[in-house]
């Protein structure tokens, strides 16, 4: 599956603790998206089902909620990625 991610999402995954080698390889092979945003533009990650599952799990581990159950602003980037993966038509 090809998953479009923003620069912020890409950087968050790249900086996540315990990033598995398989996802490091995915990030290394990412291509710039053709969204016309130039330097601030995003990337397209080409993921197998297993890689998408690994990315989903990594992101889910980094989603945190406050006392009311709302996703914290710091982890929203990971929550958005979880939603994008789970709702992707090729997942």
BAFI-3210 file (N, C-alpha, C; in Angstrom, 3 decimals, decimal comma, padded with zeros to 6 digits):
// residues 91
n [1|2|3|4|5|6|7|8|9|10|11|12|13|14|15|16|17|18|19|20|21|22|23|24|25|26|27|28|29|30|31|32|33|34|35|36|37|38|39|40|41|42|43|44|45|46|47|48|49|50|51|52|53|54|55|56|57|58|59|60|61|62|63|64|65|66|67|68|69|70|71|72|73|74|75|76|77|78|79|80|81|82|83|84|85|86|87|88|89|90|91]
n.u [000,840|000,396|001,064|000,286|001,972|002,382|005,004|005,420|004,346|006,067|008,521|007,897|007,559|010,102|011,563|010,629|010,829|012,417|012,263|011,726|013,994|012,855|011,013|012,709|013,921|011,733|011,242|013,623|013,290|011,250|009,351|009,171|006,105|003,874|002,599|002,919|003,834|006,434|009,363|008,096|006,450|004,969|005,464|005,453|004,886|005,772|004,314|004,299|001,811|002,662|004,573|002,940|001,354|003,279|003,965|001,513|001,252|003,503|002,818|000,415|001,355|002,425|000,359|-001,262|-003,503|-005,410|-006,740|-009,449|-009,782|-009,252|-007,181|-003,849|-002,390|000,314|000,520|-001,208|-000,387|000,490|-001,888|-003,423|-002,043|-002,513|-005,280|-005,260|-003,948|-005,601|-007,939|-007,213|-007,758|-006,293|-005,408]
n.v [-001,178|002,279|004,962|008,194|010,661|013,432|015,885|016,383|014,042|012,118|012,914|012,536|009,748|008,921|009,897|008,419|006,426|003,260|002,471|000,092|-001,811|-002,559|-000,538|001,628|001,116|001,418|004,168|005,150|004,527|006,149|008,310|011,642|013,378|014,387|016,863|019,506|021,185|021,819|022,274|021,888|019,809|016,489|012,916|009,726|006,578|003,338|000,434|-002,920|-005,292|-006,262|-004,338|-002,083|-002,837|-002,937|-000,223|000,851|-000,276|000,838|003,555|003,503|002,864|005,260|007,005|009,002|009,765|012,261|012,922|013,049|011,394|012,307|012,602|013,599|016,740|016,498|013,898|013,650|013,551|010,926|009,569|010,387|009,079|006,382|006,258|006,823|004,592|002,440|003,016|002,942|001,906|-000,264|-001,697]
n.w [000,000|-000,620|001,340|002,031|003,800|006,009|006,327|009,030|010,189|009,089|010,227|012,925|013,108|012,314|014,450|016,558|019,515|019,717|017,020|014,622|012,537|010,095|009,603|009,486|007,070|005,368|005,673|004,653|002,008|001,220|-000,888|-002,124|-001,966|-004,575|-004,117|-004,522|-002,535|-002,094|-000,146|002,319|001,879|001,837|002,133|000,452|001,599|000,809|001,676|002,835|003,940|006,425|007,150|007,300|009,431|011,454|011,534|012,303|014,875|016,165|016,075|017,533|020,077|020,745|021,120|023,385|026,056|027,818|031,136|030,622|028,518|026,018|023,142|023,536|022,585|021,795|020,909|018,829|016,159|015,854|016,374|014,205|012,167|012,831|012,365|009,613|008,561|009,390|008,013|005,404|002,086|001,082|003,231]
ca.u [000,000|001,088|000,471|000,773|002,160|002,898|006,380|005,342|004,157|007,312|009,520|007,488|007,881|011,565|012,084|009,997|011,700|012,295|011,890|012,310|014,778|011,989|010,434|013,812|014,084|010,590|011,473|014,738|012,799|010,100|009,517|008,453|004,787|003,734|001,488|003,219|004,128|007,865|010,135|007,223|005,581|005,012|006,107|004,640|005,540|005,290|004,301|003,641|000,846|003,417|005,164|001,844|000,969|004,342|003,818|000,303|001,549|004,419|002,056|-000,545|002,104|002,772|-000,851|-001,540|-004,720|-005,445|-007,666|-010,805|-009,791|-008,937|-005,800|-003,054|-001,911|001,633|000,444|-002,220|000,248|000,475|-003,290|-003,832|-001,452|-003,263|-006,544|-004,982|-003,619|-006,771|-008,988|-006,663|-008,459|-005,425|-004,952]
ca.v [000,000|003,563|005,810|009,575|011,215|014,795|016,011|016,252|012,624|011,446|013,243|011,918|008,317|008,807|010,198|007,584|005,488|001,841|002,333|-001,155|-001,719|-002,676|000,781|002,498|000,860|002,042|005,611|005,418|004,378|007,031|009,292|012,903|013,407|015,380|017,723|020,887|021,996|022,107|021,787|021,504|018,736|015,213|011,746|008,544|005,373|002,097|-000,506|-004,218|-005,428|-006,412|-003,041|-001,204|-003,272|-002,480|001,227|001,070|-000,607|001,853|004,790|003,287|002,937|006,658|007,801|009,156|010,521|012,972|012,354|012,982|010,420|012,966|012,443|014,788|017,431|016,000|012,588|013,664|013,157|009,461|009,164|010,598|008,003|005,154|006,359|006,745|003,204|001,575|003,322|002,864|000,838|-001,414|-002,323]
ca.w [000,000|-000,612|002,373|002,017|005,142|006,035|006,818|010,486|010,494|008,726|011,249|014,192|013,031|012,276|015,775|017,588|020,225|019,363|015,612|014,118|011,305|008,919|009,344|009,065|005,636|004,690|005,659|003,743|000,643|000,986|-001,960|-001,921|-002,598|-005,644|-003,718|-004,866|-001,362|-002,022|000,993|003,419|001,418|002,519|001,558|000,224|002,097|000,200|002,794|002,767|005,035|007,672|007,479|007,714|010,771|012,355|011,669|013,092|016,270|016,679|016,285|018,618|021,337|020,997|021,341|024,811|026,331|029,093|032,118|030,064|027,429|024,751|022,690|023,851|021,380|021,406|020,264|017,764|014,900|015,821|016,287|012,813|011,363|013,122|011,625|008,174|008,219|009,580|007,033|004,046|001,356|000,806|004,477]
c.u [000,880|000,346|001,104|000,845|002,693|004,347|006,412|005,193|005,436|008,368|009,183|007,830|009,392|012,167|011,509|011,023|011,401|011,791|012,537|013,027|013,905|011,353|011,506|014,030|012,949|010,808|012,594|014,290|011,622|010,397|008,700|007,109|004,765|002,596|001,756|003,560|005,618|008,524|009,258|006,326|005,802|005,744|005,065|005,465|004,932|005,445|003,673|002,625|001,574|004,042|004,102|001,384|002,008|004,238|002,602|000,571|002,481|003,666|001,083|000,138|002,418|001,564|-001,134|-002,784|-004,600|-006,495|-009,088|-010,916|-009,497|-007,460|-005,044|-002,559|-000,569|001,553|-000,589|-001,641|000,251|-000,953|-003,800|-003,268|-002,168|-004,567|-006,328|-004,681|-004,867|-007,864|-008,488|-007,320|-007,607|-004,943|-005,839]
c.v [001,234|004,481|007,189|010,079|012,635|014,777|015,819|014,781|011,838|011,666|012,604|010,432|008,126|009,025|009,348|006,658|004,071|001,639|001,071|-000,949|-001,760|-001,324|001,806|002,349|001,490|003,549|005,983|005,348|005,271|007,980|010,528|012,835|014,523|016,332|019,197|021,773|022,269|021,501|021,303|020,333|017,437|014,141|010,681|007,348|004,175|001,005|-001,842|-004,267|-005,504|-005,091|-002,052|-001,554|-002,820|-000,975|001,562|000,813|000,422|003,142|004,642|003,365|004,376|007,575|007,810|010,017|011,231|012,328|012,216|011,971|011,014|012,759|013,738|015,439|016,889|014,677|012,529|013,213|011,633|008,933|009,309|009,514|006,677|005,152|006,209|005,311|002,328|001,814|003,264|001,698|-000,403|-002,125|-003,481]
c.w [000,000|000,350|002,310|003,454|005,019|006,502|008,340|010,899|010,214|009,809|012,595|014,207|013,072|013,662|016,893|018,238|019,753|017,933|015,049|012,784|010,063|008,582|008,986|007,560|004,836|004,580|004,694|002,284|000,302|-000,161|-001,631|-002,619|-003,637|-005,336|-003,977|-003,690|-001,189|-000,808|002,145|003,082|002,150|001,743|001,270|000,683|001,387|001,256|002,405|003,910|006,380|008,106|007,948|009,124|011,797|012,589|012,522|014,577|016,905|016,999|017,448|019,984|021,720|021,114|022,840|024,979|027,671|029,996|031,576|028,923|026,065|024,409|022,974|022,560|020,879|020,647|019,138|016,425|014,759|015,698|014,856|011,897|011,591|012,325|010,124|007,741|008,289|008,542|005,592|003,308|001,068|002,061|004,842]
res [x|x|x|x|x|x|x|x|x|x|x|x|x|x|x|x|x|x|x|x|x|x|x|x|x|x|x|x|x|x|x|x|x|x|x|x|x|x|x|x|x|x|x|x|x|x|x|x|x|x|x|x|x|x|x|x|x|x|x|x|x|x|x|x|x|x|x|x|x|x|x|x|x|x|x|x|x|x|x|x|x|x|x|x|x|x|x|x|x|x|x]
***
